[in-house]
């Protein structure tokens, strides 16, 4: 007896494939951001209690008090 096989690219399969691809791309993006942050923080003198005041021209350094 020959059984009927489901189509290989059903609507659900295509949606799952799209979702997995999107999740993979998002994970790659997050990994790229983490690598960039790590690289930048290694090469700057940026303490945890310091930040940049974005409201001033030239992005002057501003100390923040916690």
PyMOL commands that set and color helices and strands:
alter all, ss='L'
color gray80, all
select helices_A, chain A and resi 11-42
alter helices_A, ss='H'
color red, helices_A
select strands_A, chain A and resi 50-52+61-63
alter strands_A, ss='S'
color yellow, strands_A
deselect
rebuild
show_as cartoon
